[in-house]
Amino acid sequence: MSKPHTLLPPGNGLSEAFLMQHKEEFYLLLRLSFALLTGMHGAQKAFLMWDFPADQELSPLVDVAGWVEAISALMIAAGLLVRLAAGAMVILLPVAYFVVHFERGLWAHHYHPEEGFTTLHHGGEVVMLHFLIACVILVLGGRKWSLERLIFKKELL
C-alpha cells in the first residue's frame, strides 16, 4: 500500500504547534475584533454617528438592530453571557440580510440607477460574514478569556 499524498506536513509542523499552543489567544483576538466592528456598526445606527443615515428615512428596526449590535458587542468583548449575545446576533443578522440586503444579493457594491454607488445600497456579504462569525462565537462561547470564567469559574450559558 502506498502512503496517501497530502499537501500539508503530517500533524507536527511548527506552525500547528504554535497555533495550538495559542488557540485561546487567537480566539480572543477574533472575539474582540468582531466585537469592535459590530459595536461600531451598532453605535453608528443607534446614535446616528459618522454621517448615518445619509439623509434617508430609516425604519424603527434600524434602531433596534443598532442597539442589539452595540449591546451584544459589549457583552462579547467583555466575555459576559457571550452565547446569549452571539445568539442575538445570529437571529438579527439573517433578518437584516433578508429585510435590507437580499434584493441586492451578496455583492459588495450595488449600482443604484438614480443614486449611483452608495453605502446604503451595498449587498449583504458583510452581514453574512458577521453571521458566520457570530455562529462560531455562539458555539465556542467565551472560553478561557472571559469575565464569566474569571467571576463564576464557568460559563453560565
Short mmCIF file of the C-alpha atoms (twelve columns), coordinates in Angstrom:
data_MODEL
# 
_entry.id   MODEL 
# 
loop_
_atom_site.group_PDB 
_atom_site.id 
_atom_site.type_symbol 
_atom_site.label_atom_id 
_atom_site.label_alt_id 
_atom_site.label_comp_id 
_atom_site.label_asym_id 
_atom_site.label_seq_id 
_atom_site.Cartn_x 
_atom_site.Cartn_y 
_atom_site.Cartn_z 
_atom_site.pdbx_PDB_model_num 
ATOM 1   C CA . MET A 1   0.000   0.000  0.000   1 
ATOM 2   C CA . SER A 2   1.265   3.438  -0.804  1 
ATOM 3   C CA . LYS A 3   1.093   6.340  1.615   1 
ATOM 4   C CA . PRO A 4   -1.618  8.920  0.944   1 
ATOM 5   C CA . HIS A 5   -0.349  12.178 -0.522  1 
ATOM 6   C CA . THR A 6   -1.100  15.361 1.379   1 
ATOM 7   C CA . LEU A 7   -0.357  18.991 0.732   1 
ATOM 8   C CA . LEU A 8   0.406   19.691 4.380   1 
ATOM 9   C CA . PRO A 9   3.016   18.042 6.576   1 
ATOM 10  C CA . PRO A 10  1.633   15.411 8.929   1 
ATOM 11  C CA . GLY A 11  0.462   16.854 12.238  1 
ATOM 12  C CA . ASN A 12  3.656   18.035 13.929  1 
ATOM 13  C CA . GLY A 13  4.606   21.179 11.998  1 
ATOM 14  C CA . LEU A 14  5.913   24.192 13.876  1 
ATOM 15  C CA . SER A 15  3.022   26.364 12.760  1 
ATOM 16  C CA . GLU A 16  0.485   23.831 14.001  1 
ATOM 17  C CA . ALA A 17  2.256   23.577 17.352  1 
ATOM 18  C CA . PHE A 18  2.348   27.373 17.676  1 
ATOM 19  C CA . LEU A 19  -1.297  27.783 16.676  1 
ATOM 20  C CA . MET A 20  -2.467  25.052 19.037  1 
ATOM 21  C CA . GLN A 21  -0.407  26.482 21.885  1 
ATOM 22  C CA . HIS A 22  -2.018  29.912 21.418  1 
ATOM 23  C CA . LYS A 23  -5.505  28.977 20.196  1 
ATOM 24  C CA . GLU A 24  -7.229  30.688 23.132  1 
ATOM 25  C CA . GLU A 25  -5.410  33.954 22.420  1 
ATOM 26  C CA . PHE A 26  -6.268  33.743 18.701  1 
ATOM 27  C CA . TYR A 27  -9.897  33.126 19.579  1 
ATOM 28  C CA . LEU A 28  -9.844  36.124 21.933  1 
ATOM 29  C CA . LEU A 29  -8.459  38.224 19.076  1 
ATOM 30  C CA . LEU A 30  -11.291 37.033 16.811  1 
ATOM 31  C CA . ARG A 31  -13.885 37.763 19.505  1 
ATOM 32  C CA . LEU A 32  -12.520 41.250 20.246  1 
ATOM 33  C CA . SER A 33  -12.171 42.146 16.552  1 
ATOM 34  C CA . PHE A 34  -15.727 41.017 15.881  1 
ATOM 35  C CA . ALA A 35  -16.975 42.965 18.909  1 
ATOM 36  C CA . LEU A 36  -15.158 46.131 17.832  1 
ATOM 37  C CA . LEU A 37  -16.511 46.054 14.284  1 
ATOM 38  C CA . THR A 38  -20.012 45.045 15.375  1 
ATOM 39  C CA . GLY A 39  -20.021 47.652 18.141  1 
ATOM 40  C CA . MET A 40  -19.012 50.410 15.738  1 
ATOM 41  C CA . HIS A 41  -21.685 49.296 13.283  1 
ATOM 42  C CA . GLY A 42  -24.306 49.222 16.045  1 
ATOM 43  C CA . ALA A 43  -23.266 52.572 17.516  1 
ATOM 44  C CA . GLN A 44  -23.472 54.134 14.071  1 
ATOM 45  C CA . LYS A 45  -27.117 53.050 13.837  1 
ATOM 46  C CA . ALA A 46  -28.118 53.580 17.480  1 
ATOM 47  C CA . PHE A 47  -26.561 57.058 17.814  1 
ATOM 48  C CA . LEU A 48  -26.704 58.158 14.135  1 
ATOM 49  C CA . MET A 49  -22.929 58.636 14.026  1 
ATOM 50  C CA . TRP A 50  -20.485 59.026 11.135  1 
ATOM 51  C CA . ASP A 51  -22.942 60.528 8.645   1 
ATOM 52  C CA . PHE A 52  -25.508 57.804 9.172   1 
ATOM 53  C CA . PRO A 53  -28.336 57.688 7.891   1 
ATOM 54  C CA . ALA A 54  -27.066 59.752 4.955   1 
ATOM 55  C CA . ASP A 55  -30.286 61.772 4.604   1 
ATOM 56  C CA . GLN A 56  -32.563 58.772 4.243   1 
ATOM 57  C CA . GLU A 57  -35.580 57.892 6.316   1 
ATOM 58  C CA . LEU A 58  -34.999 54.776 8.399   1 
ATOM 59  C CA . SER A 59  -37.249 52.071 9.729   1 
ATOM 60  C CA . PRO A 60  -37.546 51.746 13.533  1 
ATOM 61  C CA . LEU A 61  -35.977 48.303 13.021  1 
ATOM 62  C CA . VAL A 62  -32.684 50.096 12.371  1 
ATOM 63  C CA . ASP A 63  -32.755 51.463 15.930  1 
ATOM 64  C CA . VAL A 64  -33.458 48.003 17.313  1 
ATOM 65  C CA . ALA A 65  -30.670 46.488 15.216  1 
ATOM 66  C CA . GLY A 66  -28.247 49.202 16.322  1 
ATOM 67  C CA . TRP A 67  -28.922 48.629 19.997  1 
ATOM 68  C CA . VAL A 68  -28.777 44.824 19.678  1 
ATOM 69  C CA . GLU A 69  -25.439 45.101 17.848  1 
ATOM 70  C CA . ALA A 70  -23.969 47.616 20.321  1 
ATOM 71  C CA . ILE A 71  -25.021 45.729 23.463  1 
ATOM 72  C CA . SER A 72  -24.076 42.328 22.022  1 
ATOM 73  C CA . ALA A 73  -20.662 43.685 21.055  1 
ATOM 74  C CA . LEU A 74  -20.009 44.890 24.612  1 
ATOM 75  C CA . MET A 75  -21.053 41.519 26.041  1 
ATOM 76  C CA . ILE A 76  -18.930 39.553 23.567  1 
ATOM 77  C CA . ALA A 77  -15.884 41.759 24.169  1 
ATOM 78  C CA . ALA A 78  -16.221 41.514 27.946  1 
ATOM 79  C CA . GLY A 79  -16.911 37.816 27.906  1 
ATOM 80  C CA . LEU A 80  -20.235 38.103 29.744  1 
ATOM 81  C CA . LEU A 81  -23.099 35.904 28.545  1 
ATOM 82  C CA . VAL A 82  -21.238 35.534 25.259  1 
ATOM 83  C CA . ARG A 83  -23.515 32.833 23.887  1 
ATOM 84  C CA . LEU A 84  -26.624 34.909 24.626  1 
ATOM 85  C CA . ALA A 85  -25.106 37.924 22.845  1 
ATOM 86  C CA . ALA A 86  -23.932 35.835 19.890  1 
ATOM 87  C CA . GLY A 87  -27.368 34.189 19.746  1 
ATOM 88  C CA . ALA A 88  -28.989 37.611 19.478  1 
ATOM 89  C CA . MET A 89  -26.678 38.386 16.560  1 
ATOM 90  C CA . VAL A 90  -27.427 35.016 14.931  1 
ATOM 91  C CA . ILE A 91  -31.123 35.942 15.000  1 
ATOM 92  C CA . LEU A 92  -30.657 39.593 13.992  1 
ATOM 93  C CA . LEU A 93  -28.280 39.174 11.055  1 
ATOM 94  C CA . PRO A 94  -30.401 36.926 8.812   1 
ATOM 95  C CA . VAL A 95  -33.348 39.269 9.435   1 
ATOM 96  C CA . ALA A 96  -31.145 42.223 8.405   1 
ATOM 97  C CA . TYR A 97  -29.999 40.342 5.334   1 
ATOM 98  C CA . PHE A 98  -33.467 39.370 4.133   1 
ATOM 99  C CA . VAL A 99  -35.166 42.680 5.016   1 
ATOM 100 C CA . VAL A 100 -32.462 45.084 3.800   1 
ATOM 101 C CA . HIS A 101 -29.840 43.382 1.631   1 
ATOM 102 C CA . PHE A 102 -31.413 40.359 -0.061  1 
ATOM 103 C CA . GLU A 103 -32.649 42.127 -3.185  1 
ATOM 104 C CA . ARG A 104 -29.068 43.189 -3.950  1 
ATOM 105 C CA . GLY A 105 -27.517 39.782 -3.318  1 
ATOM 106 C CA . LEU A 106 -24.137 39.203 -1.723  1 
ATOM 107 C CA . TRP A 107 -22.207 41.658 -3.873  1 
ATOM 108 C CA . ALA A 108 -20.007 44.258 -2.239  1 
ATOM 109 C CA . HIS A 109 -21.175 47.153 -4.414  1 
ATOM 110 C CA . HIS A 110 -24.520 47.744 -5.972  1 
ATOM 111 C CA . TYR A 111 -25.221 50.437 -8.509  1 
ATOM 112 C CA . HIS A 112 -28.484 52.226 -7.873  1 
ATOM 113 C CA . PRO A 113 -29.833 53.769 -11.116 1 
ATOM 114 C CA . GLU A 114 -30.783 57.111 -9.513  1 
ATOM 115 C CA . GLU A 115 -28.144 57.380 -6.788  1 
ATOM 116 C CA . GLY A 116 -25.105 55.612 -8.228  1 
ATOM 117 C CA . PHE A 117 -22.883 53.741 -5.806  1 
ATOM 118 C CA . THR A 118 -23.909 54.424 -2.214  1 
ATOM 119 C CA . THR A 119 -23.187 52.750 1.084   1 
ATOM 120 C CA . LEU A 120 -26.896 52.246 1.685   1 
ATOM 121 C CA . HIS A 121 -27.113 50.151 -1.467  1 
ATOM 122 C CA . HIS A 122 -24.455 47.556 -0.727  1 
ATOM 123 C CA . GLY A 123 -25.025 43.844 -0.808  1 
ATOM 124 C CA . GLY A 124 -25.180 41.501 2.145   1 
ATOM 125 C CA . GLU A 125 -21.684 39.988 2.149   1 
ATOM 126 C CA . VAL A 126 -20.670 41.816 5.341   1 
ATOM 127 C CA . VAL A 127 -23.901 40.773 7.044   1 
ATOM 128 C CA . MET A 128 -23.330 37.134 6.088   1 
ATOM 129 C CA . LEU A 129 -19.691 37.250 7.226   1 
ATOM 130 C CA . HIS A 130 -20.801 38.672 10.589  1 
ATOM 131 C CA . PHE A 131 -23.464 35.959 10.782  1 
ATOM 132 C CA . LEU A 132 -20.890 33.191 10.250  1 
ATOM 133 C CA . ILE A 133 -18.532 34.628 12.877  1 
ATOM 134 C CA . ALA A 134 -21.443 35.033 15.314  1 
ATOM 135 C CA . CYS A 135 -22.267 31.341 14.737  1 
ATOM 136 C CA . VAL A 136 -18.696 30.374 15.675  1 
ATOM 137 C CA . ILE A 137 -18.854 32.543 18.809  1 
ATOM 138 C CA . LEU A 138 -22.255 31.062 19.694  1 
ATOM 139 C CA . VAL A 139 -20.770 27.554 19.577  1 
ATOM 140 C CA . LEU A 140 -17.489 28.362 21.359  1 
ATOM 141 C CA . GLY A 141 -18.742 30.872 23.941  1 
ATOM 142 C CA . GLY A 142 -16.328 32.980 25.963  1 
ATOM 143 C CA . ARG A 143 -13.784 30.214 26.573  1 
ATOM 144 C CA . LYS A 144 -10.681 30.912 28.656  1 
ATOM 145 C CA . TRP A 145 -10.512 34.714 28.380  1 
ATOM 146 C CA . SER A 146 -13.914 35.842 29.653  1 
ATOM 147 C CA . LEU A 147 -15.200 37.665 32.701  1 
ATOM 148 C CA . GLU A 148 -17.682 34.845 33.220  1 
ATOM 149 C CA . ARG A 149 -14.862 32.358 33.801  1 
ATOM 150 C CA . LEU A 150 -12.985 34.846 35.953  1 
ATOM 151 C CA . ILE A 151 -16.001 35.604 38.167  1 
ATOM 152 C CA . PHE A 152 -18.006 32.366 38.142  1 
ATOM 153 C CA . LYS A 153 -15.263 29.854 37.208  1 
ATOM 154 C CA . LYS A 154 -17.508 28.627 34.379  1 
ATOM 155 C CA . GLU A 155 -19.650 29.875 31.523  1 
ATOM 156 C CA . LEU A 156 -23.242 30.461 32.560  1 
ATOM 157 C CA . LEU A 157 -24.741 29.631 29.161  1 
# 
